[in-house]
């Protein structure tokens, strides 16, 4: 998870060096989500049930969601460097292309596992629920 945060910081630092302005970060992030998951940031936050909170979307993602997001961001960063992109339009082209590539990977994984990667399930709630189930199972096992 920490490595994912590092690569996100690398990406946003690169955007800054390549001419991104304040609002551009949200636009570029939105493009990554749209190209990768077929929904913009607001739609993704709504799916996770955090649209009316200040909670970070990443904190609500499962491992595969984080991995695909990280892959899209790292790919975009590499494309920026390879293409020597500058300015919002060139950066946007790169993130859209990176999102298309990772979107294909997402669809292939979904086909193999038989479910969507980006689901309504909020990872933090799932984790708490799973821990509760494990504790309850442990108590049942002790009583048997």
Backbone bond lengths (Angstrom), bond angles and torsions (degrees), N, CA, C in turn:
res aa  C-N    CA-C-N  psi(-1)  N-CA   C-N-CA  omega(-1)  CA-C   N-CA-C  phi
1 X - - - 1.458 - - 1.526 110.15 -
2 X 1.333 116.61 -43.15 1.452 119.94 -178.47 1.528 110.85 -63.21
3 X 1.332 116.63 -38.19 1.457 121.51 178.07 1.531 110.27 -62.37
4 X 1.343 116.50 -36.90 1.458 121.87 177.29 1.529 110.36 -62.10
5 X 1.309 116.05 -41.11 1.468 121.07 178.69 1.526 109.73 -66.35
6 X 1.342 116.95 -39.95 1.462 120.97 177.79 1.521 111.52 -61.59
7 X 1.335 116.63 -43.36 1.461 119.30 -179.02 1.529 110.79 -69.41
8 X 1.333 117.70 -32.79 1.468 120.62 175.16 1.532 110.02 -64.18
9 X 1.324 116.18 -42.46 1.468 120.33 178.87 1.535 110.32 -64.41
10 X 1.322 116.79 -41.68 1.466 120.61 176.56 1.524 110.32 -57.61
11 X 1.334 115.57 -43.67 1.457 120.58 -179.33 1.529 111.10 -63.38
12 X 1.322 116.85 -49.05 1.473 118.93 -177.76 1.534 111.25 -67.92
13 X 1.328 117.37 -33.52 1.476 120.31 174.48 1.530 109.78 -63.68
14 X 1.324 115.84 -41.33 1.460 120.69 178.88 1.524 110.37 -65.17
15 X 1.337 116.84 -41.29 1.460 119.75 176.86 1.529 110.67 -57.80
16 X 1.317 115.64 -43.88 1.474 119.69 -179.66 1.527 110.57 -60.85
17 X 1.351 116.62 -46.65 1.464 120.98 179.70 1.524 111.88 -63.88
18 X 1.318 115.95 -23.89 1.458 120.81 -177.13 1.526 112.48 -100.26
19 X 1.338 115.80 18.21 1.455 120.37 169.82 1.515 117.16 95.48
20 X 1.326 118.45 7.73 1.468 120.03 178.63 1.523 110.06 -68.40
21 X 1.311 115.76 138.44 1.470 122.39 177.22 1.521 108.89 -103.66
22 X 1.318 116.73 178.20 1.471 122.74 -174.55 1.523 114.77 -46.06
23 X 1.303 117.91 -58.39 1.471 122.17 -175.32 1.533 111.90 -71.21
24 X 1.322 117.07 -21.94 1.460 121.63 -177.42 1.531 112.56 -61.48
25 X 1.329 116.97 -33.43 1.469 120.33 -178.70 1.531 110.64 -59.95
26 X 1.324 116.57 -43.88 1.465 121.21 178.92 1.530 110.34 -67.08
27 X 1.311 117.02 -39.67 1.468 121.46 179.29 1.527 110.04 -63.30
28 X 1.321 116.70 -46.41 1.468 121.06 -178.25 1.533 111.39 -67.43
29 X 1.322 116.82 -40.67 1.467 120.76 177.47 1.523 109.84 -63.08
30 X 1.315 116.12 -42.89 1.464 122.41 177.94 1.537 110.01 -57.98
31 X 1.318 116.28 -42.94 1.473 120.97 -179.74 1.524 111.35 -64.57
32 X 1.326 117.22 -37.40 1.468 120.36 177.55 1.523 109.56 -62.45
33 X 1.331 117.18 -48.28 1.468 120.37 -179.30 1.524 111.37 -64.44
34 X 1.345 117.02 -42.15 1.467 119.94 -179.33 1.524 111.02 -62.34
35 X 1.325 116.91 -45.21 1.462 120.90 -178.10 1.524 112.31 -72.20
36 X 1.312 117.18 -32.53 1.465 121.06 -176.29 1.519 112.66 -86.92
37 X 1.342 116.68 -46.26 1.464 121.38 -172.18 1.533 114.17 -113.13
38 X 1.328 117.27 2.46 1.475 122.35 -178.86 1.525 113.05 61.07
39 X 1.311 117.19 30.26 1.466 121.48 173.12 1.525 108.23 -153.14
40 X 1.323 115.10 146.20 1.460 118.49 178.99 1.531 109.75 -79.87
41 X 1.307 115.92 177.15 1.461 120.85 -176.18 1.524 111.76 -59.14
42 X 1.328 117.57 -44.06 1.468 120.93 -179.29 1.526 110.86 -62.50
43 X 1.323 116.95 -42.87 1.471 120.74 178.41 1.528 111.10 -65.20
44 X 1.319 116.52 -39.05 1.467 121.60 179.42 1.527 110.05 -65.13
45 X 1.335 116.06 -44.42 1.466 120.63 178.33 1.534 110.52 -62.24
46 X 1.330 115.86 -38.12 1.465 120.04 178.54 1.533 110.28 -66.23
47 X 1.323 116.96 -42.96 1.460 121.39 177.64 1.531 110.60 -56.29
48 X 1.319 116.46 -39.68 1.460 121.54 -177.91 1.530 112.78 -83.17
49 X 1.329 116.79 -6.33 1.455 119.80 178.58 1.519 114.06 76.16
50 X 1.338 115.70 24.82 1.478 119.11 -178.94 1.522 111.74 -121.33
51 X 1.341 116.55 17.22 1.462 120.21 -175.03 1.525 113.72 -65.83
52 X 1.317 118.33 -22.60 1.469 119.75 -179.10 1.523 111.48 -105.77
53 X 1.327 115.87 18.67 1.466 120.42 179.29 1.524 109.08 -122.58
54 X 1.310 115.46 171.18 1.462 120.42 177.13 1.534 110.88 -95.38
55 X 1.324 115.52 8.77 1.446 120.32 -176.89 1.528 112.35 -63.49
56 X 1.308 115.65 144.69 1.447 122.88 179.76 1.532 109.33 -72.79
57 X 1.315 117.03 132.04 1.457 121.81 -179.92 1.525 111.42 -58.79
58 X 1.317 116.99 -40.82 1.471 120.88 -179.50 1.528 112.13 -58.18
59 X 1.325 116.92 -33.09 1.465 120.18 -179.89 1.518 112.03 -67.53
60 X 1.309 117.25 -14.30 1.465 122.06 -179.63 1.524 112.37 -104.31
61 X 1.324 116.97 2.99 1.460 121.31 -178.28 1.526 111.38 -91.38
62 X 1.326 114.48 146.95 1.459 120.89 171.64 1.522 110.10 -81.42
63 X 1.316 116.02 177.48 1.463 121.04 -176.52 1.527 113.32 -60.10
64 X 1.327 117.71 -44.07 1.464 119.41 179.71 1.524 111.84 -67.30
65 X 1.322 117.20 -38.73 1.469 120.32 177.16 1.525 110.38 -60.50
66 X 1.328 115.41 -45.38 1.473 119.89 178.72 1.518 111.46 -63.48
67 X 1.326 116.51 -41.76 1.463 120.28 -178.96 1.527 111.01 -63.86
68 X 1.324 116.85 -44.13 1.470 120.75 -179.83 1.531 110.14 -66.88
69 X 1.330 116.78 -42.20 1.470 120.95 177.89 1.520 110.30 -61.49
70 X 1.322 115.75 -45.35 1.460 121.05 179.36 1.529 110.62 -61.99
71 X 1.331 116.84 -43.16 1.461 120.80 178.48 1.525 110.74 -60.68
72 X 1.320 117.51 -42.83 1.467 121.34 178.50 1.523 110.99 -61.58
73 X 1.330 116.50 -43.48 1.466 120.48 -178.01 1.530 111.97 -69.49
74 X 1.320 116.60 -41.94 1.469 119.89 178.95 1.531 109.87 -66.43
75 X 1.329 116.40 -40.59 1.462 120.90 178.27 1.527 110.49 -62.81
76 X 1.321 116.79 -44.82 1.474 120.93 178.05 1.524 110.43 -59.46
77 X 1.318 116.35 -43.96 1.461 120.87 -179.55 1.532 110.76 -60.98
78 X 1.325 116.20 -44.10 1.471 120.30 178.20 1.526 110.94 -63.02
79 X 1.334 115.58 -39.29 1.462 119.65 179.56 1.527 111.09 -66.38
80 X 1.341 116.80 -38.98 1.473 119.95 176.65 1.521 109.90 -58.16
81 X 1.330 115.48 -44.52 1.471 120.26 -177.97 1.528 111.24 -68.31
82 X 1.328 116.63 -43.37 1.469 121.47 -179.42 1.525 111.39 -65.07
83 X 1.333 115.47 -43.57 1.472 120.83 -176.90 1.522 113.28 -85.78
84 X 1.330 116.47 -7.06 1.464 122.25 -174.83 1.532 110.58 50.32
85 X 1.327 114.63 46.62 1.471 122.16 -176.25 1.528 111.18 -68.29
86 X 1.333 114.62 146.97 1.467 120.69 176.96 1.523 108.71 -147.49
87 X 1.317 114.61 137.04 1.465 120.25 177.83 1.517 111.16 88.23
88 X 1.309 114.61 159.84 1.463 121.41 -173.50 1.523 113.12 -56.23
89 X 1.309 118.53 -47.12 1.474 120.14 -174.64 1.525 112.01 -63.78
90 X 1.323 118.16 -42.97 1.466 120.38 179.47 1.529 110.92 -69.21
91 X 1.327 116.87 -40.45 1.467 120.35 177.32 1.527 110.10 -63.19
92 X 1.316 115.71 -40.24 1.467 121.81 179.97 1.535 110.50 -63.02
93 X 1.323 116.83 -41.96 1.469 120.46 177.28 1.533 110.30 -58.02
94 X 1.322 116.23 -44.36 1.471 120.82 -179.56 1.521 111.90 -64.45
95 X 1.336 117.27 -46.69 1.475 118.60 -177.11 1.529 110.79 -68.16
96 X 1.319 117.39 -33.24 1.466 119.53 176.55 1.526 110.46 -65.95
97 X 1.319 116.91 -42.41 1.467 120.79 178.99 1.532 110.52 -66.26
98 X 1.320 117.44 -42.76 1.471 121.25 177.03 1.523 110.24 -61.45
99 X 1.324 116.71 -41.20 1.459 121.60 178.76 1.523 112.36 -64.77
100 X 1.327 116.90 -37.76 1.467 120.19 177.55 1.529 110.51 -63.55
101 X 1.320 115.59 -42.89 1.467 120.80 -179.74 1.529 110.20 -62.73
102 X 1.325 116.24 -49.21 1.470 119.51 -178.22 1.524 111.36 -73.39
103 X 1.326 116.89 -26.67 1.461 120.16 174.63 1.526 110.81 -63.34
104 X 1.339 116.58 -39.22 1.472 120.86 176.30 1.529 110.56 -63.61
105 X 1.324 115.88 -42.73 1.474 120.05 178.14 1.530 110.05 -62.71
106 X 1.335 116.07 -42.49 1.470 120.42 178.91 1.521 110.70 -58.41
107 X 1.332 116.30 -47.76 1.467 120.21 -179.04 1.526 111.70 -61.99
108 X 1.315 116.66 -39.36 1.463 119.89 179.30 1.531 110.91 -65.61
109 X 1.325 116.48 -42.94 1.465 120.56 177.37 1.523 110.12 -62.50
110 X 1.327 116.68 -45.26 1.466 120.51 179.15 1.532 110.79 -57.95
111 X 1.324 116.67 -39.82 1.458 120.81 178.30 1.522 111.95 -62.81
112 X 1.319 116.15 -37.02 1.468 120.92 -178.73 1.531 112.57 -77.16
113 X 1.332 116.98 -34.36 1.473 118.80 -177.45 1.524 112.79 -95.70
114 X 1.324 116.74 -10.34 1.459 120.99 174.74 1.514 115.56 75.25
115 X 1.309 117.14 23.66 1.470 120.49 176.69 1.523 109.31 -156.86
116 X 1.324 115.11 162.78 1.460 120.50 177.07 1.527 110.06 -73.81
117 X 1.320 115.97 145.44 1.465 120.71 177.27 1.524 110.15 -77.73
118 X 1.329 116.43 -44.14 1.468 120.93 178.67 1.526 107.67 -89.69
119 X 1.308 115.88 98.77 1.459 121.56 -177.76 1.522 110.47 -114.11
120 X 1.322 113.82 166.43 1.463 120.89 179.60 1.526 111.58 -61.77
121 X 1.320 115.93 -29.34 1.462 120.45 -177.77 1.518 110.85 -52.71
122 X 1.297 115.65 126.76 1.449 122.26 176.88 1.521 106.78 -88.19
123 X 1.309 117.16 119.86 1.461 121.86 -172.28 1.524 112.89 -55.92
124 X 1.331 117.37 -42.43 1.474 119.12 -179.78 1.519 111.12 -63.31
125 X 1.346 117.04 -42.37 1.464 120.12 177.77 1.516 110.56 -65.64
126 X 1.346 116.17 -40.92 1.459 120.75 178.42 1.527 109.86 -60.30
127 X 1.309 116.52 -43.08 1.457 120.56 -179.40 1.522 110.59 -62.33
128 X 1.329 117.42 -46.18 1.467 121.00 178.81 1.523 110.28 -61.51
129 X 1.340 116.19 -43.60 1.453 121.34 179.86 1.527 110.81 -63.21
130 X 1.327 116.29 -43.33 1.463 120.66 179.89 1.522 111.13 -63.43
131 X 1.319 116.41 -41.00 1.462 120.30 178.63 1.523 110.85 -62.86
132 X 1.331 115.39 -40.35 1.460 120.42 179.31 1.530 109.95 -63.54
133 X 1.327 117.03 -43.23 1.466 121.54 178.43 1.525 111.18 -62.10
134 X 1.314 116.45 -41.71 1.462 120.54 179.50 1.519 110.42 -64.30
135 X 1.317 116.66 -44.04 1.473 120.58 178.39 1.520 110.78 -61.81
136 X 1.349 116.31 -44.84 1.469 120.44 179.88 1.523 111.41 -64.14
137 X 1.332 116.80 -38.63 1.456 120.36 178.42 1.526 109.54 -65.36
138 X 1.313 116.69 -40.58 1.463 121.09 178.11 1.508 112.02 -61.18
139 X 1.335 116.71 -40.45 1.462 120.89 178.31 1.527 110.69 -65.37
140 X 1.364 115.63 -42.13 1.470 119.50 178.41 1.527 110.96 -62.38
141 X 1.314 116.69 -41.70 1.466 120.93 -179.33 1.513 110.79 -63.82
142 X 1.322 118.50 -36.12 1.461 122.07 179.04 1.523 111.55 -69.12
143 X 1.330 115.65 -33.01 1.463 120.87 -178.15 1.539 112.33 -79.90
144 X 1.302 117.36 -15.19 1.472 119.88 -177.20 1.497 111.73 -88.19
